[in-house]
Amino acid sequence: MIDTCQANTMFSKLYSPNIIATGSSKLDQSSYSHHADNDVGVAVIDRYTYYNLEFLETEVRDTSSKKTVGELFDSYTYEKIHSHAGVRYDLFRGGAEAARSRLITDFFGNVQNVEVDNTKNTSLEEDLLSLSRTIAAFRQIAEEEDAAQKNATAAASKPVAHQKKIQFAKPLTDDNWWTKKIFGATALAGCAFLWGLGSYLEAPQG
């Protein structure tokens, strides 16, 4: 069931089997609203949808109703909807005759017998608990990565202090320093003695 402008052009593209299709308007036609809500300020329901609901509420009172799909479709009139509603039967098994004879309760208001016990679904609870723990773990990892990234950014933005290397002078009381001085002085004195001795020997004896 399609309720929109040019709705019938949409169900013309269906190809899946066993479908009954209907729309609110044909090609180049609009689908009109029924009434607006003054408080909200917009239309709250279209005419096609409004009269579908009206038929179901007044003609199909319970699940034992014998109203058919054909009777619902026959209720679509231009006076009500203000557009030409369309129907497509060819995809349904058995064609138009089989489709029109189907009960409306096969599609709307059908009640299925479902048995529900009071057994707790522990497997589902365990899965949900495991999922919540996984989400919490991923969240913690994301928070830690975010904090580490912020710390790295903050560290990179701090000015780097230039460290000056200061070379200290060696103390004059170093034992090796005095030893080297004494050795040098002795060597100089020895050289001076040898030079003086050589000069004396070379001098003429008178």
Residue, then its C-alpha position, 0 to 999 in steps of 0.5 A: m500500500i503506497d500513499t504518495c503523489q503518483a503512487n501507482t507509478m511505484f507499484s508498476k515497478l514491482y516484480s516479486p510474486n504473490i503481491i497485491a499492490t494498491g496506491s493512492s494516485k495515478l501518474d501526474q496526480s497528487s495525493y491530498s491530505h485529509h485535515a491539519d492539526n492547528d496546534v502542530g500546523v501541518a497535515v496529520i494524515d492523507r485522505y487515502t490513509y484516513y479512509n483505509l483506517e475508517f473502513l478497517e475500524t467500522e467494517v472489520r470489527d474483529t478477527s472473524s470478519k468476512k470482509t474481503v480485500g476486494e471490498l476494501f478496494d471498492s471503497y476507494t472513490y474519487e469523492k473521498i480520496h480526490s484522486h484515482a486509486g490504483v490496484r495491481y493483481d497480476l503478481f498474486r497467485g490466481g490473479a484478480e479473482a483470488a486476490r479480491s476474495r482474500l480476507i482482509t484479516d489475512f493482512f490486517g488485524n491477524v492474530q497469531n498463536v504465540e506461546v511464551d513461557n516464563t523461562k529467563n533467557t540467560s544466554l541473551e543476558e550473558d551476551l548483553l553483559s559480554l557486549s557491555r564489557t567489550i564496549a567499556a574496554f574499547r572506551q577505556i582504550a580510546e580514552e587512554e589513547d586520547a590522553a596519550q595524544k594530548n600529553a604528546t602534543a603538550a610536550a611538543s609545544k613546550p620550549v626546549a631549554h638550551q643547556k650550556k656546557i661549562q668546562f671547568a678548569k682543572p685544579l692546580t693542585d693536581d699531582n701530575w701537574w707538579t710532576k710535569k713541571i719539575f720534569g720540564a725544569t730539570a730537562l731545561a737545567g740539564c740542557a743549559f749545563l751541557w751548553g755551558l760545558g760545551s762552550y767552556l771546552e771550545a774556548p782557547q786556553g791561554 
